[in-house]
Amino acid sequence: MSVSEKESTQIQIPDKVRRIELSGREIFLVPTAHVSLQSVEDVRKTIQAICPDVVCIELCEPRFKNLINREVWKQTNLVQVIRQGNAMLLLASLVMASFQKRIGERLGVKPGAEMEEGIRQAKEVGADLVLADRDIQITLKRTWHQLKFRHRIRMVLELVATLFVGEEISAESIEELKEEKKLGDVLKLLADEFPNLKSTLIDERDQFLAQKIRDAAGKRVVAVVGAGHVPGIVAKISQPADLKALEEIPAPSNLPRLLKWGLPMVILGLFVYGFQQGGAEESLGSLYIWILINGALAALGASIALGHPLTIVSAFLAAPLTSLNPMVAAGWVAGLVQCFAKKPTVRDLESLPDEIGSVKGFWMNPVSRILLVVVLSNVGSSLGTFISGGWIAARVLS
């Protein structure tokens, strides 16, 4: 299959648009930034000038639905999110959405406006619309699986740090990110800091996007994609990719499962050993340490999230028990109590997209606060398990 890049002289399109000839077909890649007014204009001009048979956009089905239906937050079932253990995933999505929203507000453009323009223009010129990106849930799960534990901690901390970014971001700096030289620098830094992160977020999606664009039926195809994906798509467009392999979610490693079940057994073993060596007094001392430290740190997490008093109490009471039960987490209990103690209203769900644009709004909205309660209570309980477990081991084995 032949592929070549050529400059278009017959059709007036933006300079940044890349034209590829692939086995007698023309493919036009429109590089965009997700909060750029210029990107919206580039998409409009390109589709209007080319009148393609197909428009591919860098969206998956869930993101497409979120984009075209801004009321989707009203349908969020928080109880189900907590029970399925997806609170951290949803919270991370909200943090990233918050960061994009604040940039967009400073530049006067709604995040995802360039994709909306692609959808609108495809309808206007009668082109078929193809959702070319991999499902966001699969991408995030594959990414999380690839990260080492220390990288997971860093990633979480850096996500939280984006809530406090106060630096002004100009329209010029956004446009600079669309230059290939700048993008190369950014991706190099990303690869140096999080090699596996780049693999799943960039390289795999380059392959996925390239294959979906290859599969698009039509002589002329316009693909609206993030500028960072353009070099990878150009390099991979002629190389068939196995989409099923790219959509597989790897089985979890044995270490987390071993810790999940092994740590409670070790703690219980320490209690039994302590009773055999020092009797009831020794066991009571270890029990007090376990309850106070584990409960207090889980309650502290719920307090930092500004949980309801009942939520804080439930975190304290649940943590010493749930830490010994791999099937339940303290954050789940605290989050469910918070759901019922401060039940979010439809208005809270409606205002969530606006309120996550500020730190205060993010912390005060009842919906995002529930997610914070779940995550921070779990973090506190995990710390409490390791600290109190280590203290108990030191007492019993000394």
LOLUMTOR-507877 format. One line per field, with one value per residue (C-alpha): residue number from 0; residue in one letter; x, y, z. Coordinates in pm, whole numbers, always signed. Example, Ala and Ser with C-alpha at 12.3 -4.5 7.8 and 13.67 -1.06 7.14 Angstrom:
k = c(0	1) $
r = c(A	S) $
x = c(+1230	+1367) $
y = c(-450	-106) $
z = c(+780	+714) $
***
This chain:
k = c(0	1	2	3	4	5	6	7	8	9	10	11	12	13	14	15	16	17	18	19	20	21	22	23	24	25	26	27	28	29	30	31	32	33	34	35	36	37	38	39	40	41	42	43	44	45	46	47	48	49	50	51	52	53	54	55	56	57	58	59	60	61	62	63	64	65	66	67	68	69	70	71	72	73	74	75	76	77	78	79	80	81	82	83	84	85	86	87	88	89	90	91	92	93	94	95	96	97	98	99	100	101	102	103	104	105	106	107	108	109	110	111	112	113	114	115	116	117	118	119	120	121	122	123	124	125	126	127	128	129	130	131	132	133	134	135	136	137	138	139	140	141	142	143	144	145	146	147	148	149	150	151	152	153	154	155	156	157	158	159	160	161	162	163	164	165	166	167	168	169	170	171	172	173	174	175	176	177	178	179	180	181	182	183	184	185	186	187	188	189	190	191	192	193	194	195	196	197	198	199	200	201	202	203	204	205	206	207	208	209	210	211	212	213	214	215	216	217	218	219	220	221	222	223	224	225	226	227	228	229	230	231	232	233	234	235	236	237	238	239	240	241	242	243	244	245	246	247	248	249	250	251	252	253	254	255	256	257	258	259	260	261	262	263	264	265	266	267	268	269	270	271	272	273	274	275	276	277	278	279	280	281	282	283	284	285	286	287	288	289	290	291	292	293	294	295	296	297	298	299	300	301	302	303	304	305	306	307	308	309	310	311	312	313	314	315	316	317	318	319	320	321	322	323	324	325	326	327	328	329	330	331	332	333	334	335	336	337	338	339	340	341	342	343	344	345	346	347	348	349	350	351	352	353	354	355	356	357	358	359	360	361	362	363	364	365	366	367	368	369	370	371	372	373	374	375	376	377	378	379	380	381	382	383	384	385	386	387	388	389	390	391	392	393	394	395	396	397) $
r = c(M	S	V	S	E	K	E	S	T	Q	I	Q	I	P	D	K	V	R	R	I	E	L	S	G	R	E	I	F	L	V	P	T	A	H	V	S	L	Q	S	V	E	D	V	R	K	T	I	Q	A	I	C	P	D	V	V	C	I	E	L	C	E	P	R	F	K	N	L	I	N	R	E	V	W	K	Q	T	N	L	V	Q	V	I	R	Q	G	N	A	M	L	L	L	A	S	L	V	M	A	S	F	Q	K	R	I	G	E	R	L	G	V	K	P	G	A	E	M	E	E	G	I	R	Q	A	K	E	V	G	A	D	L	V	L	A	D	R	D	I	Q	I	T	L	K	R	T	W	H	Q	L	K	F	R	H	R	I	R	M	V	L	E	L	V	A	T	L	F	V	G	E	E	I	S	A	E	S	I	E	E	L	K	E	E	K	K	L	G	D	V	L	K	L	L	A	D	E	F	P	N	L	K	S	T	L	I	D	E	R	D	Q	F	L	A	Q	K	I	R	D	A	A	G	K	R	V	V	A	V	V	G	A	G	H	V	P	G	I	V	A	K	I	S	Q	P	A	D	L	K	A	L	E	E	I	P	A	P	S	N	L	P	R	L	L	K	W	G	L	P	M	V	I	L	G	L	F	V	Y	G	F	Q	Q	G	G	A	E	E	S	L	G	S	L	Y	I	W	I	L	I	N	G	A	L	A	A	L	G	A	S	I	A	L	G	H	P	L	T	I	V	S	A	F	L	A	A	P	L	T	S	L	N	P	M	V	A	A	G	W	V	A	G	L	V	Q	C	F	A	K	K	P	T	V	R	D	L	E	S	L	P	D	E	I	G	S	V	K	G	F	W	M	N	P	V	S	R	I	L	L	V	V	V	L	S	N	V	G	S	S	L	G	T	F	I	S	G	G	W	I	A	A	R	V	L	S) $
x = c(+0	+156	+148	+287	+252	+196	+122	-223	-215	-559	-755	-706	-672	-481	-103	-89	-319	-130	-240	-164	-219	-296	-374	-558	-734	-675	-654	-633	-514	-625	-397	-583	-548	-853	-888	-797	-1020	-783	-837	-1212	-1155	-906	-1161	-1435	-1220	-1079	-1410	-1582	-1300	-1265	-1625	-1500	-1687	-1593	-1498	-1306	-1287	-1067	-1354	-1480	-1847	-1862	-1678	-1896	-2211	-2072	-1989	-2322	-2523	-2406	-2680	-2510	-2404	-2769	-2760	-2457	-2532	-2282	-2380	-2306	-1976	-1867	-1977	-1792	-1474	-1465	-1458	-1088	-1136	-1426	-1242	-936	-1162	-1316	-973	-861	-1190	-1143	-795	-916	-1217	-1008	-774	-1073	-1232	-913	-896	-1268	-1329	-1518	-1307	-1385	-1519	-1303	-1459	-1807	-1720	-1609	-1942	-2136	-1944	-1972	-2349	-2348	-2152	-2324	-2014	-2022	-1896	-1646	-1554	-1189	-1052	-1025	-1272	-1146	-1212	-991	-716	-717	-724	-438	-243	-298	-198	+132	+238	+464	+345	+572	+457	+93	+155	+330	+55	-216	-22	+34	-333	-429	-169	-346	-636	-410	-249	-280	-46	-200	-199	-205	-358	-7	+125	-161	-84	+287	+194	+65	+411	+579	+913	+743	+536	+847	+996	+678	+648	+1019	+971	+661	+853	+1138	+906	+645	+763	+465	+225	+338	+303	-67	-180	+7	+168	-117	-377	-169	-199	-570	-649	-443	-625	-971	-880	-751	-1080	-1293	-1478	-1438	-1206	-1160	-1126	-1073	-945	-972	-707	-492	-171	+37	-102	-29	+336	+246	-54	+156	+418	+163	-109	+35	+88	-219	-295	-486	-763	-877	-529	-523	-861	-768	-752	-453	-514	-405	-65	-39	+135	-168	-383	-122	-107	-486	-529	-190	-162	-482	-361	-27	-200	-430	-128	+46	-258	-259	+118	+101	-173	+35	+343	+197	-160	-472	-291	-53	-341	-543	-248	-210	-586	-590	-305	-482	-818	-688	-432	-628	-955	-801	-622	-931	-1137	-872	-908	-1285	-1236	-1000	-1271	-1512	-1729	-2044	-1984	-2157	-1924	-1617	-1745	-1824	-1473	-1325	-1541	-1513	-1138	-1014	-1264	-1243	-862	-897	-1159	-1024	-1378	-1469	-1289	-1332	-1377	-1670	-1847	-1771	-1874	-2208	-2277	-2190	-2431	-2720	-2620	-2572	-2758	-2672	-2961	-3025	-2908	-2574	-2527	-2625	-2377	-2088	-1938	-1924	-1810	-1515	-1348	-1229	-1071	-1348	-1621	-1453	-1433	-1776	-1992	-2166	-2096	-1721	-1703	-1841	-1565	-1306	-1445	-1405	-1052	-910	-1069	-912	-575	-597	-700	-415	-160	-313	-280	+91	+173	-25	+76	+443	+402	+226	+494	+766	+590	+513	+842	+1076) $
y = c(+0	+328	+644	+987	+1341	+1631	+1998	+2092	+2374	+2329	+2352	+2638	+2482	+2590	+2549	+2311	+2055	+1743	+1583	+1215	+1001	+642	+391	+642	+808	+1153	+1190	+1533	+1548	+1864	+1916	+2076	+2189	+2115	+2473	+2671	+2909	+2878	+2501	+2551	+2777	+2532	+2251	+2463	+2586	+2242	+2057	+2335	+2346	+1969	+1844	+1500	+1169	+1097	+1305	+1121	+1284	+1201	+1090	+758	+675	+785	+1114	+1178	+1135	+1364	+1628	+1633	+1593	+1841	+1716	+1376	+1462	+1440	+1068	+993	+716	+789	+488	+261	+442	+382	+19	-56	+103	+370	+677	+741	+709	+955	+1195	+1192	+1265	+1558	+1698	+1686	+1839	+2114	+2196	+2210	+2417	+2682	+2710	+2735	+3009	+3216	+3179	+3221	+2877	+2573	+2256	+2021	+2301	+2185	+1838	+1989	+2191	+1873	+1707	+2013	+2051	+1679	+1709	+2029	+1880	+1540	+1344	+1025	+1069	+821	+811	+720	+712	+422	+408	+640	+380	+126	+384	+485	+126	+22	+329	+262	-100	-4	+245	+138	+212	+517	+655	+609	+818	+1089	+1092	+1134	+1415	+1596	+1562	+1719	+1993	+2100	+2219	+2488	+2606	+2982	+3063	+3259	+3070	+3274	+3188	+3211	+2941	+2710	+2759	+2693	+2349	+2262	+2312	+1975	+2085	+2196	+1879	+1671	+1842	+1791	+1423	+1368	+1507	+1290	+983	+1061	+1112	+842	+606	+373	+666	+784	+430	+395	+757	+848	+559	+308	+569	+680	+320	+304	+637	+553	+221	+377	+643	+371	+183	+491	+434	+720	+878	+1190	+1173	+1456	+1356	+1603	+1495	+1641	+1788	+1551	+1252	+1377	+1261	+917	+879	+978	+717	+439	+505	+247	-20	-233	-249	-508	-304	-593	-625	-250	-275	-560	-477	-662	-888	-726	-825	-1073	-832	-608	-920	-1073	-757	-729	-1074	-1130	-812	-874	-1230	-1096	-846	-1114	-1340	-1066	-1038	-1414	-1424	-1127	-1297	-1614	-1423	-1150	-1251	-1033	-715	-734	-800	-507	-274	-381	-352	+7	+100	-62	+107	+453	+497	+329	+498	+837	+861	+749	+1006	+1268	+1193	+1233	+1558	+1702	+1624	+1824	+1521	+1528	+1455	+1119	+1046	+1121	+896	+618	+642	+608	+308	+134	+161	-84	-343	-290	-298	-663	-734	-724	-706	-370	-35	+234	+497	+306	+303	+672	+767	+587	+754	+1092	+1013	+967	+1232	+1501	+1363	+1555	+1725	+1757	+2116	+1996	+1768	+2048	+2291	+2043	+2128	+2497	+2456	+2225	+2525	+2648	+2480	+2609	+2488	+2151	+2099	+2240	+2070	+1775	+1545	+1596	+1605	+1250	+1134	+1316	+1147	+804	+862	+1048	+809	+517	+691	+755	+397	+259	+476	+372	+5	+31	+259	+69	-268	-171	-45	-364	-580	-384	-434	-802	-912	-708) $
z = c(+0	-108	+99	+21	+148	-88	-64	-190	-446	-598	-274	-30	+312	+628	+608	+904	+739	+624	+295	+243	-66	+27	-249	-463	-168	-19	+356	+518	+880	+1063	+1369	+1658	+2017	+2230	+2356	+2046	+1851	+1556	+1555	+1523	+1224	+1068	+1092	+936	+648	+568	+555	+365	+108	+59	+97	+204	+189	+552	+855	+1127	+1469	+1767	+1989	+2122	+2179	+2547	+2482	+2175	+2384	+2655	+2396	+2217	+2536	+2798	+3031	+3072	+3429	+3534	+3461	+3681	+3931	+4208	+4417	+4121	+4055	+4417	+4425	+4102	+4239	+3967	+4193	+4131	+3755	+3752	+3983	+3753	+3455	+3643	+3735	+3371	+3259	+3518	+3384	+3024	+3120	+3297	+2999	+2766	+2975	+2962	+2584	+2522	+2374	+2500	+2536	+2249	+2029	+1738	+1756	+1773	+1464	+1288	+1373	+1257	+931	+849	+873	+666	+373	+394	+498	+704	+1061	+1207	+1578	+1539	+1893	+2136	+2425	+2699	+2970	+2791	+2743	+3110	+3234	+3004	+3113	+3483	+3439	+3273	+3543	+3826	+4178	+4226	+3891	+3993	+4304	+4103	+3843	+4108	+4277	+3949	+3857	+4191	+4137	+3816	+4033	+4174	+3850	+3839	+3553	+3267	+2940	+2620	+2285	+2137	+2373	+2275	+1905	+1972	+2104	+1757	+1602	+1544	+1691	+2012	+2020	+1983	+2288	+2490	+2399	+2469	+2818	+2860	+2748	+2988	+3287	+3217	+2938	+2971	+2986	+2644	+2509	+2596	+2568	+2250	+2059	+2087	+2005	+1704	+1579	+1661	+1497	+1190	+1143	+1186	+930	+692	+734	+658	+330	+85	-167	+42	+420	+668	+1012	+1300	+1552	+1827	+1687	+1899	+1709	+1358	+1327	+1463	+1233	+930	+1026	+1091	+833	+592	+859	+945	+1318	+1521	+1684	+1906	+2056	+2124	+2303	+2536	+2906	+3058	+3355	+3682	+3813	+4099	+4340	+4416	+4458	+4687	+4899	+4900	+5052	+5213	+5421	+5624	+5690	+5815	+6045	+6186	+6230	+6432	+6660	+6719	+6777	+7013	+7216	+7243	+7355	+7576	+7646	+7636	+7745	+7451	+7209	+7345	+7299	+6936	+6882	+7013	+6779	+6483	+6549	+6640	+6362	+6084	+6182	+6249	+5913	+5721	+5912	+5837	+5465	+5489	+5681	+5419	+5162	+5384	+5441	+5654	+6028	+5986	+5695	+5904	+6185	+5938	+5790	+6140	+6226	+5890	+5825	+6094	+5969	+5593	+5604	+5708	+5441	+5081	+4937	+5093	+5119	+5384	+5113	+4967	+5304	+5367	+5013	+5040	+5377	+5220	+4932	+5172	+5428	+5163	+4864	+4545	+4371	+3998	+4033	+4176	+3877	+3637	+3790	+3809	+3466	+3565	+3925	+3853	+3689	+4032	+4336	+4562	+4327	+4283	+4660	+4742	+4478	+4650	+4354	+4332	+4714	+4731	+4497	+4709	+5022	+4860	+4735	+5037	+5289	+5102	+5097	+5472	+5543	+5330	+5512	+5844	+5753	+5676	+5973	+6236	+6089	+6108	+6464	+6572	+6408	+6588	+6926	+6880	+6724	+6943) $
***
